[in-house]
Amino acid sequence: PEVTAVKQQLGIIGNAPALNQAVERALRVAPIDLSVLVTGESGTGKEFFPKIIHRNSPRKHNKYIAVNCGAIPEGTIDSELFGHEKGAFTGAVASRKGYFEEADGGTIFLDEVGELPLTTQARLLRVLENGEFIKVGSSTVQHTNVRIVAATNVDMAAAIAQGRFREDLYYRLSTVGISVPPLRSRGNDIQLLARKFAADFAERYMMPQITFSDEARRDLMLRPWPGNIRQLKNVVEQIALFEAGKEITPRILSHFLPETSSNIAPLSANARQGSYEQEREMLFNLIFTLRREIDRLKARLDDNASGGEKITETPRHLVKFSEPAPIITHRHTVGPIDIDVADDDDTVNLDQEQVIEVTPAPATAPDRGGSTALTLDQIERSAISDALTRAGGNRKEAAAELNISQRTLYRKIKEYGLE
């Protein structure tokens, strides 16, 4: 009865044994002031369990703060969690309390805790051990009395083995572990959730409610649902919008569940490692686009020169290649590409909003008649350095110009020694 009452209070739908066990475990640990780690795939509803723990603990009348660690840039996460003093960094015009100070006496939920930088992990470990923390830019030790409930969809054993997560912090956070089952293992709960999402949509937007045939309900239960409850809700709401008032058959259902969705597997280690290669590919594409633009502008210069005309417009943005012309070597998908832009010290005027200067790196191996090879790492470092210079050191503006996230930019700055 206690488990049922809690599920009704928070709107948790389902009666799968694994779900009930997870709720019961949260209720058992709630009165005891221990750290809890909630694990499970993305979209399974892990955010409900810290609320269960907080509402049934002695801290229920104090603050409950939920923090998405994966959504805070690496350069500011220490300030967000622990606060900062005035003048601690550029833009710190006043002192600010962090979440641990604000939640003193209450509960903090650290979602996506596996995304925390290693430096922040060390500070979090100190809070867990003795309740002490130091604001950014301060030398004064402060104390806080908070209960930490963390959640992650990361394989923590793999993260520890790869050096991305501290083993001692893991054991501190996981004093009690709660595992949330994926949707595909919850049986009839899939039907209950689909019916609930359809009813909620119809009520919210005052539309005729859809129903599911027996065959369609069986089809829903056979799907693997890699996105779990979040994916199921999105699919049901799409169907409720475009097929309002109808009985949904497997044929209709198939239009909203393409075959590719049933073949989606959880993100593999190789796919995670591929994210870095995607960033490199993005920068390479930027350079390749620049080459095409320069070829077009060089053709304009040649046309003007042959016609005896003189370009008198004041150059605003310059791209200069010194002799010999560099070769960009993409080591993954394409072969060497020559950038034949300017002979000797010719300067090409651009109509773009960027200034990029590319000079050949020290030659390690001559190629194509003595041309110097410039690796993609060197091009990437130069592009980031130039973007930071143009932004006056403002990393947010530099990241926007490069079309990458601030967290990626911070990692690249460290990797290339551009601090």
PAPATI-206679 format. One record per residue (C-alpha): residue in three letters; x, z, y; chain; residue number from 1. Coordinates in steps of 0.1 Angstrom, whole numbers. Layout:
// PAPATI-206679
(ALA,(X,Z,Y),A,NUM)
...
// end
This chain:
// PAPATI-206679
(PRO,(0,0,0),A,1)
(GLU,(28,8,24),A,2)
(VAL,(44,-27,18),A,3)
(THR,(10,-44,24),A,4)
(ALA,(4,-25,56),A,5)
(VAL,(38,-35,70),A,6)
(LYS,(33,-71,61),A,7)
(GLN,(-1,-71,79),A,8)
(GLN,(14,-55,110),A,9)
(LEU,(41,-81,113),A,10)
(GLY,(21,-111,100),A,11)
(ILE,(42,-116,69),A,12)
(ILE,(24,-139,45),A,13)
(GLY,(31,-139,7),A,14)
(ASN,(31,-118,-24),A,15)
(ALA,(61,-130,-42),A,16)
(PRO,(79,-102,-61),A,17)
(ALA,(112,-109,-44),A,18)
(LEU,(96,-108,-10),A,19)
(ASN,(79,-75,-17),A,20)
(GLN,(112,-60,-31),A,21)
(ALA,(130,-70,1),A,22)
(VAL,(102,-54,23),A,23)
(GLU,(102,-22,2),A,24)
(ARG,(140,-20,4),A,25)
(ALA,(138,-22,42),A,26)
(LEU,(112,6,43),A,27)
(ARG,(134,28,21),A,28)
(VAL,(165,24,43),A,29)
(ALA,(146,26,76),A,30)
(PRO,(146,65,80),A,31)
(ILE,(183,67,70),A,32)
(ASP,(208,57,98),A,33)
(LEU,(228,32,79),A,34)
(SER,(240,-3,88),A,35)
(VAL,(221,-31,71),A,36)
(LEU,(230,-67,64),A,37)
(VAL,(202,-92,58),A,38)
(THR,(212,-123,40),A,39)
(GLY,(193,-155,32),A,40)
(GLU,(190,-192,39),A,41)
(SER,(181,-204,74),A,42)
(GLY,(143,-204,81),A,43)
(THR,(134,-177,55),A,44)
(GLY,(122,-151,81),A,45)
(LYS,(152,-128,82),A,46)
(GLU,(142,-117,117),A,47)
(PHE,(113,-97,104),A,48)
(PHE,(134,-72,85),A,49)
(PRO,(152,-55,114),A,50)
(LYS,(118,-50,130),A,51)
(ILE,(106,-33,99),A,52)
(ILE,(136,-10,99),A,53)
(HIS,(134,-2,136),A,54)
(ARG,(96,5,136),A,55)
(ASN,(99,28,107),A,56)
(SER,(130,47,118),A,57)
(PRO,(135,78,141),A,58)
(ARG,(147,53,168),A,59)
(LYS,(113,35,171),A,60)
(HIS,(106,48,206),A,61)
(ASN,(139,36,219),A,62)
(LYS,(151,0,226),A,63)
(TYR,(153,-28,201),A,64)
(ILE,(175,-57,212),A,65)
(ALA,(179,-89,192),A,66)
(VAL,(211,-109,199),A,67)
(ASN,(217,-144,186),A,68)
(CYS,(255,-144,182),A,69)
(GLY,(257,-181,174),A,70)
(ALA,(241,-190,208),A,71)
(ILE,(265,-172,230),A,72)
(PRO,(297,-190,240),A,73)
(GLU,(329,-175,226),A,74)
(GLY,(344,-168,261),A,75)
(THR,(314,-147,272),A,76)
(ILE,(303,-129,240),A,77)
(ASP,(324,-98,246),A,78)
(SER,(309,-95,281),A,79)
(GLU,(274,-99,267),A,80)
(LEU,(279,-73,240),A,81)
(PHE,(300,-47,257),A,82)
(GLY,(296,-54,294),A,83)
(HIS,(322,-61,321),A,84)
(GLU,(336,-46,353),A,85)
(LYS,(335,-63,387),A,86)
(GLY,(363,-88,390),A,87)
(ALA,(371,-88,353),A,88)
(PHE,(370,-126,353),A,89)
(THR,(359,-155,375),A,90)
(GLY,(323,-151,384),A,91)
(ALA,(321,-113,377),A,92)
(VAL,(308,-104,411),A,93)
(ALA,(294,-70,399),A,94)
(SER,(297,-47,370),A,95)
(ARG,(273,-53,341),A,96)
(LYS,(260,-33,312),A,97)
(GLY,(263,-49,277),A,98)
(TYR,(238,-48,249),A,99)
(PHE,(254,-19,232),A,100)
(GLU,(252,2,264),A,101)
(GLU,(216,-9,271),A,102)
(ALA,(205,-1,235),A,103)
(ASP,(220,34,234),A,104)
(GLY,(198,54,211),A,105)
(GLY,(180,23,197),A,106)
(THR,(187,-6,174),A,107)
(ILE,(206,-38,178),A,108)
(PHE,(199,-68,157),A,109)
(LEU,(229,-92,154),A,110)
(ASP,(216,-125,142),A,111)
(GLU,(241,-151,129),A,112)
(VAL,(268,-124,128),A,113)
(GLY,(290,-147,107),A,114)
(GLU,(295,-168,139),A,115)
(LEU,(313,-140,158),A,116)
(PRO,(349,-147,169),A,117)
(LEU,(376,-126,152),A,118)
(THR,(385,-108,184),A,119)
(THR,(348,-97,188),A,120)
(GLN,(347,-87,152),A,121)
(ALA,(375,-62,158),A,122)
(ARG,(357,-46,187),A,123)
(LEU,(325,-45,167),A,124)
(LEU,(343,-27,139),A,125)
(ARG,(354,0,164),A,126)
(VAL,(317,5,174),A,127)
(LEU,(307,9,138),A,128)
(GLU,(334,33,130),A,129)
(ASN,(332,58,159),A,130)
(GLY,(307,44,184),A,131)
(GLU,(334,36,210),A,132)
(PHE,(337,4,231),A,133)
(ILE,(355,-7,262),A,134)
(LYS,(340,-30,288),A,135)
(VAL,(358,-62,296),A,136)
(GLY,(382,-55,325),A,137)
(SER,(380,-17,320),A,138)
(SER,(403,8,305),A,139)
(THR,(377,35,301),A,140)
(VAL,(364,42,266),A,141)
(GLN,(326,46,265),A,142)
(HIS,(304,58,237),A,143)
(THR,(271,45,223),A,144)
(ASN,(247,56,196),A,145)
(VAL,(231,25,182),A,146)
(ARG,(220,14,148),A,147)
(ILE,(232,-21,138),A,148)
(VAL,(212,-45,116),A,149)
(ALA,(229,-78,111),A,150)
(ALA,(218,-111,95),A,151)
(THR,(236,-142,84),A,152)
(ASN,(230,-174,63),A,153)
(VAL,(268,-178,59),A,154)
(ASP,(284,-173,25),A,155)
(MET,(303,-142,35),A,156)
(ALA,(326,-142,5),A,157)
(ALA,(338,-177,14),A,158)
(ALA,(341,-168,51),A,159)
(ILE,(363,-138,42),A,160)
(ALA,(385,-159,18),A,161)
(GLN,(390,-185,46),A,162)
(GLY,(399,-159,72),A,163)
(ARG,(368,-165,93),A,164)
(PHE,(354,-130,88),A,165)
(ARG,(370,-96,85),A,166)
(GLU,(366,-80,51),A,167)
(ASP,(366,-44,65),A,168)
(LEU,(338,-54,90),A,169)
(TYR,(318,-69,62),A,170)
(TYR,(319,-37,42),A,171)
(ARG,(309,-17,73),A,172)
(LEU,(279,-40,81),A,173)
(SER,(267,-42,45),A,174)
(THR,(263,-5,37),A,175)
(VAL,(228,-16,25),A,176)
(GLY,(221,-53,18),A,177)
(ILE,(187,-70,18),A,178)
(SER,(184,-105,3),A,179)
(VAL,(155,-126,16),A,180)
(PRO,(143,-152,-10),A,181)
(PRO,(141,-189,-2),A,182)
(LEU,(107,-205,0),A,183)
(ARG,(111,-226,-31),A,184)
(SER,(113,-195,-52),A,185)
(ARG,(82,-179,-38),A,186)
(GLY,(56,-198,-59),A,187)
(ASN,(20,-195,-46),A,188)
(ASP,(32,-182,-13),A,189)
(ILE,(38,-218,-3),A,190)
(GLN,(1,-225,-5),A,191)
(LEU,(-8,-194,14),A,192)
(LEU,(16,-202,42),A,193)
(ALA,(4,-238,44),A,194)
(ARG,(-32,-227,47),A,195)
(LYS,(-23,-201,74),A,196)
(PHE,(-3,-225,95),A,197)
(ALA,(-32,-251,93),A,198)
(ALA,(-57,-224,104),A,199)
(ASP,(-35,-212,132),A,200)
(PHE,(-30,-247,145),A,201)
(ALA,(-67,-255,144),A,202)
(GLU,(-76,-223,162),A,203)
(ARG,(-49,-227,189),A,204)
(TYR,(-58,-262,198),A,205)
(MET,(-95,-262,189),A,206)
(MET,(-93,-290,164),A,207)
(PRO,(-110,-295,130),A,208)
(GLN,(-90,-277,103),A,209)
(ILE,(-73,-297,75),A,210)
(THR,(-76,-287,38),A,211)
(PHE,(-54,-295,9),A,212)
(SER,(-65,-310,-24),A,213)
(ASP,(-54,-294,-56),A,214)
(GLU,(-29,-322,-62),A,215)
(ALA,(-15,-318,-27),A,216)
(ARG,(-10,-281,-32),A,217)
(ARG,(9,-287,-64),A,218)
(ASP,(30,-313,-46),A,219)
(LEU,(38,-287,-19),A,220)
(MET,(50,-262,-45),A,221)
(LEU,(72,-288,-62),A,222)
(ARG,(92,-295,-30),A,223)
(PRO,(126,-278,-26),A,224)
(TRP,(120,-270,12),A,225)
(PRO,(157,-268,23),A,226)
(GLY,(144,-258,57),A,227)
(ASN,(123,-230,42),A,228)
(ILE,(93,-216,61),A,229)
(ARG,(104,-233,94),A,230)
(GLN,(103,-267,77),A,231)
(LEU,(69,-260,60),A,232)
(LYS,(54,-250,93),A,233)
(ASN,(66,-281,111),A,234)
(VAL,(53,-304,84),A,235)
(VAL,(18,-287,83),A,236)
(GLU,(15,-288,121),A,237)
(GLN,(23,-325,121),A,238)
(ILE,(-3,-331,94),A,239)
(ALA,(-29,-310,113),A,240)
(LEU,(-23,-330,144),A,241)
(PHE,(-26,-365,130),A,242)
(GLU,(-50,-359,101),A,243)
(ALA,(-73,-334,118),A,244)
(GLY,(-104,-324,97),A,245)
(LYS,(-93,-344,66),A,246)
(GLU,(-86,-333,31),A,247)
(ILE,(-49,-338,25),A,248)
(THR,(-41,-357,-6),A,249)
(PRO,(-6,-364,-21),A,250)
(ARG,(-7,-399,-6),A,251)
(ILE,(-13,-385,29),A,252)
(LEU,(13,-358,23),A,253)
(SER,(39,-383,13),A,254)
(HIS,(38,-399,48),A,255)
(PHE,(50,-366,63),A,256)
(LEU,(75,-358,35),A,257)
(PRO,(98,-388,31),A,258)
(GLU,(118,-390,0),A,259)
(THR,(150,-381,19),A,260)
(SER,(135,-347,26),A,261)
(SER,(133,-338,-10),A,262)
(ASN,(170,-347,-15),A,263)
(ILE,(184,-326,13),A,264)
(ALA,(208,-300,-1),A,265)
(PRO,(222,-269,16),A,266)
(LEU,(251,-276,38),A,267)
(SER,(282,-279,16),A,268)
(ALA,(317,-267,25),A,269)
(ASN,(328,-304,29),A,270)
(ALA,(300,-310,53),A,271)
(ARG,(310,-279,74),A,272)
(GLN,(346,-291,75),A,273)
(GLY,(333,-325,85),A,274)
(SER,(320,-311,118),A,275)
(TYR,(356,-311,132),A,276)
(GLU,(360,-347,121),A,277)
(GLN,(328,-356,139),A,278)
(GLU,(342,-341,172),A,279)
(ARG,(373,-362,168),A,280)
(GLU,(352,-393,161),A,281)
(MET,(332,-386,193),A,282)
(LEU,(364,-385,214),A,283)
(PHE,(376,-417,197),A,284)
(ASN,(343,-435,205),A,285)
(LEU,(347,-424,242),A,286)
(ILE,(382,-440,243),A,287)
(PHE,(369,-471,226),A,288)
(THR,(341,-475,252),A,289)
(LEU,(367,-471,279),A,290)
(ARG,(387,-499,264),A,291)
(ARG,(358,-523,266),A,292)
(GLU,(351,-513,302),A,293)
(ILE,(387,-519,311),A,294)
(ASP,(387,-553,294),A,295)
(ARG,(357,-563,315),A,296)
(LEU,(374,-551,347),A,297)
(LYS,(406,-568,339),A,298)
(ALA,(387,-601,335),A,299)
(ARG,(372,-595,369),A,300)
(LEU,(408,-591,383),A,301)
(ASP,(419,-623,367),A,302)
(ASP,(390,-642,380),A,303)
(ASN,(396,-629,415),A,304)
(ALA,(433,-637,413),A,305)
(SER,(427,-673,401),A,306)
(GLY,(402,-678,429),A,307)
(GLY,(426,-667,456),A,308)
(GLU,(404,-637,465),A,309)
(LYS,(418,-603,473),A,310)
(ILE,(401,-571,462),A,311)
(THR,(398,-549,493),A,312)
(GLU,(376,-521,480),A,313)
(THR,(392,-487,481),A,314)
(PRO,(399,-475,446),A,315)
(ARG,(382,-443,438),A,316)
(HIS,(390,-438,401),A,317)
(LEU,(421,-451,384),A,318)
(VAL,(432,-458,349),A,319)
(LYS,(469,-464,345),A,320)
(PHE,(489,-473,314),A,321)
(SER,(526,-473,317),A,322)
(GLU,(549,-497,298),A,323)
(PRO,(549,-501,268),A,324)
(ALA,(511,-502,262),A,325)
(PRO,(501,-474,238),A,326)
(ILE,(486,-478,204),A,327)
(ILE,(458,-455,194),A,328)
(THR,(458,-448,157),A,329)
(HIS,(426,-435,142),A,330)
(ARG,(438,-419,109),A,331)
(HIS,(403,-417,92),A,332)
(THR,(381,-447,95),A,333)
(VAL,(398,-476,113),A,334)
(GLY,(433,-490,117),A,335)
(PRO,(455,-492,148),A,336)
(ILE,(439,-505,179),A,337)
(ASP,(460,-520,207),A,338)
(ILE,(449,-512,243),A,339)
(ASP,(461,-543,262),A,340)
(VAL,(450,-532,297),A,341)
(ALA,(478,-536,323),A,342)
(ASP,(512,-551,323),A,343)
(ASP,(540,-530,337),A,344)
(ASP,(524,-507,362),A,345)
(ASP,(493,-526,370),A,346)
(THR,(464,-504,382),A,347)
(VAL,(428,-512,373),A,348)
(ASN,(400,-500,396),A,349)
(LEU,(370,-485,377),A,350)
(ASP,(334,-480,388),A,351)
(GLN,(330,-449,366),A,352)
(GLU,(331,-412,374),A,353)
(GLN,(363,-404,355),A,354)
(VAL,(400,-406,361),A,355)
(ILE,(420,-408,329),A,356)
(GLU,(457,-414,328),A,357)
(VAL,(472,-423,294),A,358)
(THR,(510,-424,289),A,359)
(PRO,(527,-429,256),A,360)
(ALA,(539,-399,237),A,361)
(PRO,(575,-396,227),A,362)
(ALA,(581,-423,201),A,363)
(THR,(582,-411,165),A,364)
(ALA,(580,-445,149),A,365)
(PRO,(580,-479,166),A,366)
(ASP,(551,-502,157),A,367)
(ARG,(541,-537,165),A,368)
(GLY,(572,-549,182),A,369)
(GLY,(584,-516,196),A,370)
(SER,(551,-503,210),A,371)
(THR,(548,-465,210),A,372)
(ALA,(523,-448,187),A,373)
(LEU,(500,-423,204),A,374)
(THR,(481,-401,179),A,375)
(LEU,(444,-392,183),A,376)
(ASP,(455,-355,187),A,377)
(GLN,(476,-365,218),A,378)
(ILE,(447,-385,232),A,379)
(GLU,(423,-357,226),A,380)
(ARG,(446,-331,243),A,381)
(SER,(451,-354,273),A,382)
(ALA,(414,-360,277),A,383)
(ILE,(406,-323,276),A,384)
(SER,(435,-315,300),A,385)
(ASP,(423,-341,325),A,386)
(ALA,(387,-330,323),A,387)
(LEU,(397,-294,330),A,388)
(THR,(418,-306,360),A,389)
(ARG,(389,-326,374),A,390)
(ALA,(366,-296,369),A,391)
(GLY,(390,-273,387),A,392)
(GLY,(393,-251,356),A,393)
(ASN,(356,-248,352),A,394)
(ARG,(351,-250,314),A,395)
(LYS,(314,-254,315),A,396)
(GLU,(317,-286,337),A,397)
(ALA,(346,-298,316),A,398)
(ALA,(326,-294,284),A,399)
(ALA,(296,-312,299),A,400)
(GLU,(319,-341,310),A,401)
(LEU,(334,-344,275),A,402)
(ASN,(299,-341,259),A,403)
(ILE,(310,-312,236),A,404)
(SER,(298,-276,234),A,405)
(GLN,(316,-248,254),A,406)
(ARG,(325,-231,221),A,407)
(THR,(342,-263,209),A,408)
(LEU,(360,-266,242),A,409)
(TYR,(373,-230,240),A,410)
(ARG,(386,-237,205),A,411)
(LYS,(403,-269,215),A,412)
(ILE,(420,-252,245),A,413)
(LYS,(435,-226,222),A,414)
(GLU,(444,-252,196),A,415)
(TYR,(463,-273,221),A,416)
(GLY,(478,-244,242),A,417)
(LEU,(459,-253,274),A,418)
(GLU,(450,-217,284),A,419)
// end
